[in-house]
Each structure stands twice: as C-alpha cells, then as structure tokens.
Amino acid sequence: MKMIVLVCGLLFLKGSVAQNVMELPKFQSIESRTVASIQIVKSEEYRMEISNHKKQKEFLDWQVLDDKLKLTENKQYKDLDFKEVLITIHLPSIKELIVTKRTNISMDSKFSTINTLSVIAENGANVDLSNISFNTLIIYKDSKSDIKYKSVNTLINNKKPYKH
C-alpha cells in the first residue's frame, strides 16, 4: 500500500513540474523580455527547456531572428506568475545578452572563458556571470540592475545602451 502511495505521489509531482523541450535554429544572441529565470548552458545543441509551469508552451512567445533568440511573455497570460518559470537555454557559444525585465539569469560554468560578450541589463535584471572569465566584457546596466562576473581583461562600461 505504501508503494502505491509513493508511486502515485511521484507521478503527481512529475505532472505538476512539467518540462517542455524545443529544438531551436542556430543563434548567438539572447534577448529576454520576461521575468522568468533563465539558465544558459553550454551545449553543442540549440534547444530550450521550459519548466515549472503547466501552460509553459502557451505563455512564452519566442523566435530566432537575425541570429538572436527573442523571448517575450504572451500578453494573454498577464496574470501568470512568471517568476515561477525556469527557462534553460542550450547553445555552444554566446556573443550578446539583452535582459530588459526584472529577472535572474545565470550561465553554466562550462563556458569558463568567453572572448567577447555584450550584456545589457535593464529594469531590475540580475545577470550572474560570476563563474565566467572574459577577455572583453561590454556592459550597460541601469541603476536598478546588476551584472556580476568572475574576471575580465577589458571592461567597457557603456553609459547609454545601444539600440536593441
């Protein structure tokens, strides 16, 4: 009897913490306009996993355009608490990261050293690159946002964001 309860409990947990995996076309930049947490993972594949919400496929609009993965919240789901959602993005390399909403973004330590990365963080974004070293890091952040990094040879701190 205990085994049946345990199996039913595990099946319930599996259903309530759903995960959706999508294969993506090639891209080297990410632009996020969502408050969902994002984990960037180094991989030879281009894919995205969305977890921790039942309606995950509907609430997030995404497209790859001009070598950039663009993520936005579907306005039909404005009552959804996007902070519960975790988006994991897999790609081999990254050149640009644009975050324009209050969210938490982190990168996998497998990236270890990145030659050049441009990062824009606005509206309370928290970008954690603290396990990554950079040859050149180009950043813009507003007063409400934070960008953490491990080490950098050349840091370029822009006073105004470039158009994105």
C-alpha positions in Angstrom: 0.0 0.0 0.0 2.8 2.4 0.9 4.4 1.6 -2.5 1.2 2.6 -4.4 1.0 5.9 -2.5 4.7 6.6 -3.3 4.3 5.8 -7.0 1.1 8.0 -7.2 2.9 10.8 -5.4 5.8 10.7 -7.8 3.5 10.6 -10.8 1.7 13.7 -9.4 5.0 15.5 -8.9 6.1 14.7 -12.4 2.9 16.1 -13.9 2.9 19.3 -11.8 6.5 20.1 -12.6 6.2 19.7 -16.3 9.0 20.3 -18.8 8.8 21.3 -22.4 11.8 20.9 -24.7 12.1 22.7 -28.1 14.8 22.3 -30.7 15.9 25.7 -31.9 17.7 27.0 -35.1 21.2 28.4 -34.7 21.7 31.7 -32.8 24.4 33.5 -30.9 22.5 36.2 -29.0 19.6 36.1 -26.5 17.1 38.9 -25.8 14.8 38.3 -22.9 11.7 40.4 -22.2 10.3 38.1 -19.5 10.7 37.9 -15.7 11.1 34.1 -15.9 14.5 32.9 -14.6 16.9 31.8 -17.3 19.8 29.4 -17.1 22.2 29.4 -20.1 24.0 26.1 -20.6 26.9 25.3 -22.9 26.0 22.5 -25.3 26.5 21.5 -28.9 22.8 21.6 -29.4 20.5 24.6 -29.7 17.4 24.0 -27.6 15.2 25.5 -24.9 13.6 23.8 -21.9 10.7 25.5 -20.1 9.8 24.0 -16.7 7.8 24.6 -13.5 4.5 25.6 -15.1 1.7 23.6 -16.8 0.9 26.2 -19.5 4.5 26.6 -20.4 4.2 26.3 -24.2 1.5 28.9 -24.5 2.7 31.7 -22.2 6.1 32.3 -23.8 6.5 33.7 -27.3 9.9 33.1 -28.9 11.5 33.4 -32.3 15.0 33.3 -33.7 15.6 36.2 -36.0 18.9 37.7 -37.2 21.0 35.2 -35.2 19.1 36.2 -32.0 16.7 34.2 -29.8 14.0 36.6 -28.6 11.8 35.7 -25.7 8.7 37.6 -24.7 5.7 36.9 -22.4 2.5 36.2 -24.1 0.2 39.1 -23.1 -2.8 36.7 -22.8 -1.2 35.3 -19.7 -0.6 38.6 -17.8 -1.9 37.1 -14.6 0.6 34.3 -14.6 3.4 34.5 -12.1 6.4 34.2 -14.5 8.8 34.2 -11.5 7.9 30.5 -11.0 9.1 29.6 -14.5 12.6 28.4 -15.4 13.9 28.6 -18.9 17.0 26.7 -19.7 18.7 27.6 -23.0 21.4 25.4 -24.5 23.9 26.7 -27.1 27.6 26.3 -27.9 28.6 30.0 -27.7 27.1 33.4 -27.0 28.0 36.9 -28.1 25.2 39.1 -26.8 22.8 39.0 -23.9 20.0 41.6 -23.5 17.7 41.5 -20.5 15.0 44.1 -20.2 12.9 42.9 -17.3 13.4 42.0 -13.6 14.7 38.5 -13.9 17.6 36.3 -12.8 20.0 35.0 -15.5 23.0 32.7 -14.9 25.5 30.9 -17.1 26.9 27.4 -16.9 30.5 27.2 -15.7 31.3 25.1 -18.7 31.6 28.3 -20.7 34.6 29.1 -18.4 36.2 31.7 -20.6 34.4 33.8 -23.2 36.4 36.0 -25.6 33.8 38.9 -26.0 30.3 39.3 -24.6 28.0 42.3 -24.7 25.4 42.5 -21.9 22.5 44.9 -21.5 20.6 44.7 -18.2 17.6 47.0 -17.5 14.6 47.3 -15.2 16.0 45.3 -12.3 17.7 42.5 -14.2 20.2 40.4 -12.3 22.8 38.8 -14.6 25.1 36.4 -12.8 28.2 35.6 -14.8 30.3 35.1 -11.7 31.7 31.7 -12.8 32.8 33.0 -16.2 36.1 34.8 -17.2 36.1 37.3 -20.1 38.7 38.7 -22.4 36.4 41.6 -23.2 33.1 42.4 -21.5 30.9 45.2 -22.8 28.2 46.1 -20.4 25.3 48.6 -19.9 23.2 48.4 -16.8 20.7 50.8 -15.4 20.7 51.8 -11.7 18.2 49.0 -10.8 20.1 46.1 -12.4 23.2 44.2 -11.6 25.9 42.3 -13.6 28.3 40.0 -11.8 31.4 38.4 -13.4 34.4 36.4 -12.3 37.2 38.3 -14.1 37.8 40.4 -17.2 40.8 41.7 -19.1 39.0 44.6 -20.7 35.8 46.0 -19.3 33.8 48.5 -21.4 31.1 50.2 -19.4 28.7 52.0 -21.8 26.8 55.0 -20.4 23.9 54.5 -22.8 22.6 51.3 -24.2 22.9 50.7 -27.9 19.6 50.2 -29.7 18.3 46.7 -29.4 
